[in-house]
Amino acid sequence: MTDINEKKENVKMHLKDLRLDLKKMHLAVTEELLIPKPEEVKTLIYKMDKLLKAIESK
């Protein structure tokens, strides 16, 4: 697999993971009226930073 294809797959994986986590958080807020814990938000921010680094790296 080429470096570009590996990068694309890595970004896809990160996006799918983030999307799943955000969907779960959204359901908790809208259906159960639960505010996310600070640790959950920090984890998502960490994952987004990781994704950003993967996108920006050359």
PyMOL commands that set and color helices and strands:
alter all, ss='L'
color gray80, all
select helices_A, chain A and resi 3-31+38-56
alter helices_A, ss='H'
color red, helices_A
deselect
rebuild
show_as cartoon
